[in-house]
């Protein structure tokens, strides 16, 4: 993710956790940021974050 004035809706810790699950975290660390992560992979990170949020809501409503 670029370092501009946009606010991130996802915490850095959550992005890192999901990147580790998807096997791209080492590349992020090696490159020093998210700039070289493909848009497809970023989409997978967002999709996974949405799934986690949905599970959290479902668990709270149970």
C-alpha positions as MATLAB code, in Angstrom:
seq = 'XXXXXXXXXXXXXXXXXXXXXXXXXXXXXXXXXXXXXXXXXXXXXXXXXXXXXXXXXXXXXX';
ca = [
       0.000    0.000    0.000;
       1.401    3.373   -0.878;
       2.369    5.891    1.750;
       0.017    8.679    0.739;
      -2.720   10.438    2.694;
      -5.337    7.698    2.247;
      -6.484    6.061    5.454;
      -6.306    2.299    5.558;
      -9.459    0.508    6.598;
      -7.468   -2.598    7.435;
      -4.883   -2.684   10.193;
      -1.294   -3.391    9.287;
      -1.329   -6.408   11.612;
      -4.324   -7.929    9.820;
      -2.756   -7.337    6.400;
       0.453   -8.991    7.586;
      -1.425  -11.958    9.065;
      -3.355  -12.555    5.850;
      -0.246  -12.047    3.710;
       1.453  -14.756    5.762;
      -1.530  -17.078    5.179;
      -1.335  -16.420    1.432;
       2.446  -16.869    1.367;
       3.341  -13.362    0.174;
       4.535  -11.800    3.425;
       8.194  -12.667    2.813;
       8.030  -10.806   -0.502;
       6.474   -7.757    1.220;
       9.260   -7.758    3.806;
      11.956   -8.290    1.160;
      10.642   -5.430   -0.988;
      10.058   -3.164    2.001;
       6.390   -2.589    1.259;
       3.272   -3.503   -0.649;
       4.130   -1.813   -3.960;
       5.191   -5.026   -5.736;
       2.259   -7.151   -4.540;
      -0.006   -7.942   -7.470;
      -3.514   -6.546   -7.593;
      -4.806  -10.123   -7.716;
      -3.072  -10.890   -4.422;
      -4.303   -7.621   -2.900;
      -7.811   -8.659   -3.918;
      -7.326  -11.993   -2.157;
      -6.169  -10.153    0.964;
      -9.287   -7.978    0.918;
     -11.549  -10.984    0.288;
      -9.978  -12.848    3.193;
     -10.392   -9.825    5.465;
     -14.081   -9.639    4.524;
     -14.509  -13.339    5.297;
     -12.866  -12.848    8.701;
     -15.140   -9.876    9.444;
     -18.232  -11.836    8.402;
     -17.273  -14.760   10.644;
     -16.742  -12.344   13.516;
     -20.199  -10.823   13.037;
     -21.789  -14.288   12.761;
     -20.095  -15.387   15.973;
     -21.333  -12.303   17.808;
     -24.894  -12.925   16.611;
     -24.872  -16.583   17.683;
];
